[in-house]
Each structure stands twice: as C-alpha cells, then as structure tokens.
Amino acid sequence: MEANKSARNLLISGTFLSWYFGIVYFNGDMAFTTLNVISHGIPYIALIWFFEKKNYRKETGRTGQLQRLTFGKYGVLVFILTILLLAYLEEGLWDGFVWKEHPHVFSLFSALPQIEGNLLTLLIPLLALPQSTHYVLDGFIWRNKGRNT
C-alpha cells in the first residue's frame, strides 16, 4: 500500500515539475512539449497500446482489420504514426485558425483564415475536444487502476 502512495506521489511530482519548468521557468513551447511528452505522453501511449494488445489477444476471432493492423507485425509503428498524424492535425488546426505562430511548421494550415469573435467561441470547444477526451480517458485509467490495488 505504501509503495502505491510513493509511486503516485512521484508521478504527481514529476508532472508538476514538467509543467513548472516547461511553462514557468523556461517559458517556451518546445521546452514544455519536450518535458510533457517525455514524462507523460510516452508512458501514456505505451500504457494504452499494451492494454489494448492484451485485450486483442483475449478476443481472438472477433477482430477487425484495424486491430490486425495495429497489433500485427508493424503494429507499434502504425499506432505511433496514427497518433503523430492526429496530433499534427490538431496542432495545425489550432495554429491555422487561432494562433498563427508557427507557419513554418504547419505550412499545410497557414492558408486557413484566422478566426475571431463569436465564431471563435464555437471553434475553441471543438479544438479542445481531443484534450478534454484525453483527460476523461486519464480518469478512467486511474479509476480502474485504483480498483485493482
């Protein structure tokens, strides 16, 4: 029981430190992104992939093409490339419609019009949906983990 508390405290402390140094101390997109991806993103992606691969093995015979592709010979590569593509799409839409800060990185989205005013009020929740979904999924993962201990 004490080991679980220590692990959770380390995880929360690590998250706090990555946010603090990325946002407050270094105050830079690249510093925050690097610290956040290394401390949170990579373990999160691995957790999801291994959990789903375990379920895939249990459900043999009821799998579709997507599951065979994701957990086949090149499954990890397909999984990671899909996540990277979706992340680039999301960030590109943010930069193209809202920020206009990195046209050299998101050149595919640089022709999008900058949205302002009332339309922005509708667009922001749509653009924030992937992040909101991420937090909901985090809640389910932590809740399920807590039941097993």
C-alpha positions in Angstrom: 0.0 0.0 0.0 2.8 2.4 0.9 4.6 1.7 -2.4 1.4 2.7 -4.3 1.3 6.0 -2.5 5.0 6.6 -3.2 4.6 5.8 -6.9 1.6 8.2 -7.2 3.4 10.9 -5.3 6.4 10.6 -7.7 4.1 10.7 -10.7 2.3 13.8 -9.5 5.6 15.4 -8.5 7.1 14.6 -11.9 4.0 16.1 -13.7 4.2 19.2 -11.6 7.9 19.6 -12.3 7.5 19.1 -16.1 4.7 21.7 -16.2 6.6 24.2 -13.9 9.9 24.0 -15.8 8.2 24.0 -19.3 5.7 26.8 -18.7 7.1 28.9 -15.9 10.8 28.5 -15.8 11.7 28.1 -19.5 8.5 29.7 -20.8 8.7 28.0 -24.2 6.6 25.8 -26.3 9.5 23.4 -27.2 10.6 23.0 -23.5 7.1 22.3 -22.3 6.3 20.0 -25.2 9.5 18.0 -24.7 9.1 17.7 -20.9 5.4 16.9 -21.2 5.8 14.3 -23.9 8.7 12.6 -22.2 7.2 12.5 -18.8 3.6 11.9 -19.6 3.0 11.2 -23.3 5.3 8.3 -23.9 4.2 6.3 -20.8 0.5 7.1 -21.6 0.8 5.9 -25.2 2.6 2.7 -24.1 0.0 2.0 -21.4 -2.8 2.3 -23.9 -1.0 0.1 -26.5 -0.1 -2.7 -24.1 -3.5 -2.7 -22.5 -5.3 -2.9 -25.9 -2.8 -5.5 -27.2 -3.6 -7.7 -24.1 -7.4 -7.3 -24.8 -6.7 -8.1 -28.5 -5.1 -11.4 -27.6 -8.1 -12.3 -25.4 -10.6 -11.6 -28.2 -9.1 -13.6 -31.0 -11.6 -14.3 -33.7 -13.6 -11.0 -33.1 -11.1 -8.6 -34.5 -11.4 -6.4 -37.5 -8.8 -5.1 -40.0 -7.9 -2.1 -37.8 -7.0 -4.4 -34.8 -4.9 -6.7 -37.0 -3.1 -3.7 -38.5 -2.5 -2.1 -35.1 -1.3 -5.2 -33.3 0.3 -7.1 -36.3 3.9 -7.1 -37.4 4.3 -3.4 -37.7 1.6 -2.5 -35.1 3.6 -0.2 -32.9 4.7 1.8 -35.9 1.2 2.1 -37.3 -0.1 3.1 -33.8 2.5 5.8 -33.3 2.3 7.2 -36.8 -1.5 7.4 -36.4 -1.1 9.3 -33.1 1.5 11.6 -34.6 -0.7 12.3 -37.7 -3.7 13.2 -35.4 -1.5 15.3 -33.2 -0.1 17.2 -36.1 -3.7 17.7 -37.5 -4.9 19.1 -34.2 -2.0 21.4 -33.6 -2.2 22.5 -37.3 -5.8 23.5 -36.9 -5.0 25.4 -33.7 -2.2 27.3 -35.4 -4.1 27.8 -38.7 -7.3 29.1 -37.2 -6.2 30.7 -33.9 -2.5 31.3 -33.1 -0.7 31.8 -36.5 2.6 31.4 -34.6 4.4 28.6 -36.5 3.6 28.8 -40.2 7.0 27.1 -41.0 5.9 24.0 -39.0 2.2 24.0 -40.0 2.6 25.2 -43.6 -0.3 23.0 -44.7 -2.6 25.0 -42.4 -1.2 28.5 -43.0 -3.8 29.4 -45.6 -6.6 28.9 -43.1 -8.3 32.2 -42.0 -7.7 33.4 -38.5 -10.9 33.1 -36.6 -12.0 35.8 -34.3 -15.1 37.0 -32.4 -18.3 34.8 -32.0 -17.1 32.1 -34.4 -14.1 31.6 -32.1 -16.5 30.9 -29.2 -17.8 27.9 -31.2 -14.4 26.8 -32.6 -12.4 26.6 -29.3 -14.5 23.9 -27.7 -14.2 21.8 -30.9 -10.5 22.2 -31.0 -10.2 21.5 -27.3 -12.2 18.2 -27.6 -9.1 16.0 -28.1 -7.5 17.3 -24.9 -10.8 17.0 -23.0 -11.1 13.4 -24.2 -7.6 12.8 -23.0 -8.4 13.9 -19.5 -11.6 11.8 -19.4 -9.5 8.8 -20.5 -7.0 9.6 -17.8 -9.8 9.5 -15.3 -10.9 6.0 -16.4 -7.4 4.7 -16.4 -6.7 5.9 -12.9 -10.1 4.8 -11.6 -9.5 1.3 -13.0 -6.0 1.1 -11.6 -7.3 2.2 -8.2 -9.8 -0.7 -8.2 -7.0 -3.3 -8.8 -4.9 -2.2 -5.8 
